[in-house]
Amino acid sequence: MNTDFVMYITRETLMTVVYIVGPILSAGLFVGLAVGIFQSVTSIQEMTLTFIPKMAVVGLVLLLFTPWFLDVLIRFTQEIFNQISLISP
């Protein structure tokens, strides 16, 4: 196992994490920003107003993107197993 192989596996792992976490975090970010603007315009400072919409949107994103997330994870796992078989003992 050389440094190029380790860098390849690290890069693939980090890109897989970005692909999976990116839509979830961006949805939470945009909802939080919209709720924050709404709160500053209306002067409503209720804590549940920020939490409940974010939780609902993140849950919806998880439901909608689960097939794609699983496809990304399956491809990553297959690539890892293919790379493991190429390592010489």
N, C-alpha and C positions, 0 to 999 in steps of 0.2 A: 504494500500500500504506500503510494508516494503522495507528495503534497498536492499534485495536480488532481488526483482522485479525491482527496479530502476536500479540496476547494470546489470541485464539481458537485459533490454530494451536499456540501454546505450551501452552495448557490441554489441548487434545486430545492432543498428543504426550505430555504428562506423565500424563494419565489412561490412555492406552494402555500406557505403561510400567508403571504401577501394576497394571493388569489382568493383564499378562503376568508380571511379576516377583512379584506378591503371593502367588499360590499356591505358588510355588517357595520363596520365602523363609519363608513361614509353616510349610510342611512341614519345612524344615530347622530352624527354630526349635523346633518342638514335639518333634522327634526329639532334638535336642541337649539340650533341657530334660529329657526322659525319661531319656536316657543319663546326664546329669549327676546326676540324682536317684539312679539306679541305682548309679552309681559312688560317691556319697557314702554310700549305705546299705551297700554291700558292701565299701567300702575298696579296690576294684580301681582302680588308676590306670594303665591301659593306654591308650596314645594311639590305637592302631588301633580300640579299642572306641568311640571317639567319631567317628572318621572314616568307617569302613566303613558303619555304619547310615545316617548322613546322606547319603553318596554314593548308597546304594541307594535311599533314599526319594526323593531329588531326581531320580534317573533314572526311577523309577516314576512320579512326578508328571509329568515331561516326556513320558513315553510316553502317559499317560492323558489329559493336557490338550492335546496337540499339535493335534488338530483344532479345539479351541476357540481356541487361540492363533492358529492360521492364519486362522480366521474373523475374529477381532478385527483382525489385521494387514491382512487384505484389505479390511475395511470402512474402516479408517483410511486405507489407500492410496487407495481410491476417493474418500473424502471430500477428501483432499488434492488429487487430480487435478480433482475438481469445483470446488474453491475456486480452483485455478490458472486454470481456464478462465474464472472470473468476474472475474479481475483485469484491469483495463483498462490498456492499454499507455501 
